[in-house]
Amino acid sequence: MRRTVIFYKTPDGKCPIEEFLYSLDGKVAQKILWALNLLEDLESIPSLYFKKLTGTDGIWECRIKYGSNIYRILCFMFKNSNIVLTHGFIKKTQKTPKNEIEKAEKYKSDFIKRSQNE
């Protein structure tokens, strides 16, 4: 089963994941894009790179380590074979910040609501 990675866009056309990628150094962005290709191509994605966040409404986390930093991209599954990337951040703490999870859940509900109207 092949998955498709989709970049979430806000109602006003902004793309938080694109903005995050553009803010990064070229080598870091390259490694993140490599990891995103794994999401599309691998049947089973190692939990080192991709895991469901407990206590959330279906939010997953894609983790990429580069140098001493850990980059996180939050996402959710949509219609079985789509992975919708909401936004990314550099993780500084052990736990994923609650405000980042809340942002991803807000983006998810907006995406689902708008996709039903299409």
Residue, then its C-alpha position, 0 to 999 in steps of 0.5 A: m500500500r502506497r501512502t500519499v503525503i499531503f501538506y495542510k493549508t489553512p483556509d487563507g492558503k498558508c502552508p505551515i509545513e512549507e513555512f517550517l521547511y523553508s525556515l530550515d538549513g538546506k541539509v536539515a530540510q533534505k533529511i526531513l524530505w528523505a524521512l517523508n519519502l519513507l512515509e510514502d514508500l515503506e510498508s511498515i515505518p519504523s517507530l523511530y521515525f513515526k509514531k502515534l501520540t497517545g492521548t490525542d485525537g489521531i495525531w501522529e509524529c514524524r521524528i527526524k534527528y539531525g545533529s543535536n536537534i530533533y525535528r518534529i512534524l505532526c500529522f494525521m491519517f486521512k482516508n487510509s492512504n493519506i498522511v496530512l502534515t500539519h506543521g513542524f517544530i524543533k523539539k526542546t523538551q521530552k514531551t511534545p508541547k501541548n500547544e503543538i498537539e492542540k494546533a495539529e488537532k485544530y488543523k485536522s478538524d479544519f481539514i476534515k470539515r473543508s474536505q467534506n464540503e468539496 
